[in-house]
């Protein structure tokens, strides 16, 4: 019984340490795009808009998807 409690406490402590490492890693390792990446992203966005791409609103999505199912006939 005593070994089970110790095992649970050790597991809990290891889990807290892993969680803390994961949280700190996300806060310390930041990624920023360089100028080349920004230029490529901007060119891709311009190409999409030039070809007629428009971002859909939620109303457009509901109109285009099947929300009532399919007819079997």
Backbone torsions as a table, in degrees:
resi	resn	phi	psi	omega
1	UNK	NA	-44.8	-178.9
2	UNK	-66.5	-34.2	178.7
3	UNK	-67.9	-34.1	178.1
4	UNK	-65.5	-42.3	179.1
5	UNK	-65.6	-42.9	178.3
6	UNK	-63.1	-42.7	178.3
7	UNK	-61.5	-41.6	178.5
8	UNK	-65.2	-41.6	179.2
9	UNK	-64.6	-42.6	178.9
10	UNK	-64.0	-43.5	177.9
11	UNK	-60.7	-43.0	179.8
12	UNK	-63.2	-42.6	179.6
13	UNK	-65.5	-43.1	178.2
14	UNK	-63.2	-40.4	178.5
15	UNK	-64.3	-41.3	177.8
16	UNK	-64.8	-40.1	178.5
17	UNK	-64.8	-43.8	177.7
18	UNK	-62.7	-41.0	178.4
19	UNK	-63.5	-42.6	180.0
20	UNK	-63.8	-41.3	178.7
21	UNK	-62.9	-43.1	-179.9
22	UNK	-64.5	-41.1	178.6
23	UNK	-65.8	-44.0	-178.8
24	UNK	-68.9	-34.8	178.8
25	UNK	-62.3	-41.7	179.1
26	UNK	-65.1	-29.5	-179.0
27	UNK	-85.7	-26.6	-176.0
28	UNK	-95.2	-27.0	-177.3
29	UNK	-99.8	92.4	-179.6
30	UNK	-100.3	143.5	179.0
31	UNK	-117.6	132.1	175.8
32	UNK	-126.6	144.0	178.0
33	UNK	-73.3	145.1	173.5
34	UNK	-89.7	-178.6	-175.7
35	UNK	-64.3	-37.9	179.7
36	UNK	-63.2	-44.1	179.7
37	UNK	-64.7	-40.2	177.6
38	UNK	-63.8	-40.1	179.9
39	UNK	-65.6	-42.2	179.3
40	UNK	-64.9	-42.1	179.7
41	UNK	-64.5	-40.9	178.6
42	UNK	-66.0	-42.1	178.9
43	UNK	-64.3	-39.5	178.4
44	UNK	-65.6	-40.3	178.4
45	UNK	-64.9	-41.7	178.2
46	UNK	-63.7	-40.5	179.4
47	UNK	-64.0	-42.1	178.5
48	UNK	-62.1	-46.5	-178.9
49	UNK	-68.2	-32.4	177.8
50	UNK	-67.3	-32.0	179.4
51	UNK	-85.9	6.9	174.6
52	UNK	96.1	14.2	178.8
53	UNK	-74.3	130.7	171.5
54	UNK	-131.4	141.7	-179.9
55	UNK	-74.4	134.2	-175.8
56	UNK	-84.5	144.1	172.2
57	UNK	-86.3	173.7	-179.9
58	UNK	-66.0	-31.4	176.8
59	UNK	-66.2	-40.0	176.7
60	UNK	-63.6	-39.7	-179.5
61	UNK	-65.0	-43.9	-179.2
62	UNK	-64.9	-35.3	177.8
63	UNK	-67.3	-36.1	-173.1
64	UNK	-87.0	-22.0	-179.9
65	UNK	-95.0	162.8	179.2
66	UNK	-88.0	103.0	179.2
67	UNK	-98.1	-8.2	-178.1
68	UNK	-109.8	2.5	179.8
69	UNK	88.4	-171.2	-177.1
70	UNK	-116.0	148.5	176.5
71	UNK	-81.9	136.6	-177.8
72	UNK	-81.8	-10.4	-176.9
73	UNK	-96.5	NA	NA
